[in-house]
Amino acid sequence: MEKPKQHIKSSKTKSAFQIMICGVFAAFVATILGLFGPILVNNVGKRTVPDFVEVPYGFTTSLPFIISGFVCGWFLGSIVIRFTEKFGKRWDKTDDSEKITWFVGGMLGFIVATFFITFLNQFPFEKWVVALFVLGIAVLFSTFTIYALHSMRESLPWYRGKIRARRTGMKILDTNVIIDGRVYDVARSGFVEGNVYVPQFVLEELQYIADSHDGLRRQRGRRGLDILKLMQSEFDIEVGIHDHLAPEQGDGVDSRLVRLAIALGADLVTNDHNLNRVASLQDVKVLNINDLALSLRPNVLPQEHMEINIVREGNQIGQGVGYLEDGTMVIIENGRAHIGETLDVMVTQVIQTERGKLIFAEVEDIEPNKPRTTPRKH
């Protein structure tokens, strides 16, 4: 119940402040027109009308000017308030880096303009002309400075980690893909182009895993370090020299990798599904080793014959399970009785899943003297 009351109170305060601003503008304009309105009318009338009768000075003659000034001032105050509110909302939405750029550009523009005051005072110009010239020079130099700062913002410290650099072709390796090890074979085959970069915080994570008390994690960490050392011996790999472009913010390794890729204009090499999704949402190109492996698996069609070794029983009664050379699981109906044997089977169905293909087959009954298709070996 407290929040609506606070909202109503703030709205009332805001309305009162707006009325006060409009009142100040109305009083100011009404005072100016009330004091100088009759004088202006008399001066204009004398110059344009030969037999002009002067307007006497007094409250009665100034009252129409006061009323007109009040109405105009109130209208002017409402315009100023609306403009200020729109500017304030836009300013609040503007990134802090842009605010710094505008502030620095404006200050430098006006500082440069002040050097022209002495130069312009040497000429017989009116003071208002000199002020107009200085203001124009300040606006011109401010605009030029802001444009110049924008053009080289990749090098400015307050834009660091907040802008998307041009694509450089650099490849950033994450922890999982190094531990996986297949990236080494892919790099050796020449499919990884450009410079390869390993952040220092990824190397520290590998060392942390290698020092784990859990035997399996420790083995995985040491494997990753061995793979990285092997890659360093064969390829030119940069380690940790660009980490300052994505400083630590307590948001985790994955978020920092994405920020670093944006700052460097680099591609992420990973096999982490979650990191893949997060990076894709931020328009970072991801090279997923698992996707590459799936795309390289041979296509198998229904009614195709193959030779496969049945290694274990399946989940359903009578099923046997075998694997292709690339690790694709093949479920063979009525294959349980043939565990340990290598048989000719016929593919009946191929299902595509997120983790790869799942192949269903059945044991082929070969009758004597019946011609058959030469089985395809996998």
Secondary structure, DSSP 8 states (H G I E B T S, - for coil): -HHHHHHHHHHHHHHHHHHHHHHHHHHHHHHHHHHHHHHHHHHHHHHH-TT------SHHHHHHHHHHHHHHHHHHHHHHHHHHHHHHHHHHHS-HHHHHHHHHHHHHHHHHHHHHHHHHHTS---HHHHHHHHHHHHHHHHHHHHHHHHHTGGG-GGGTTTS-------EEE-HHHHHH-HHHHHHHTT---S-EEE-HHHHHHHHHHHT-SSHHHHHHHHHHHHHHHHHHHHS-EEESTTGGGS---SS-HHHHHHHHHHHHT-EEEE--HHHHHHHHHTT--EEEHHHHHHHTS----TT-EEEEEEEEE-SSTT-EEEE-TT--EEEEET-GGGTT-EEEEEEEEEEEETTEEEEEEEE----TT------EE-
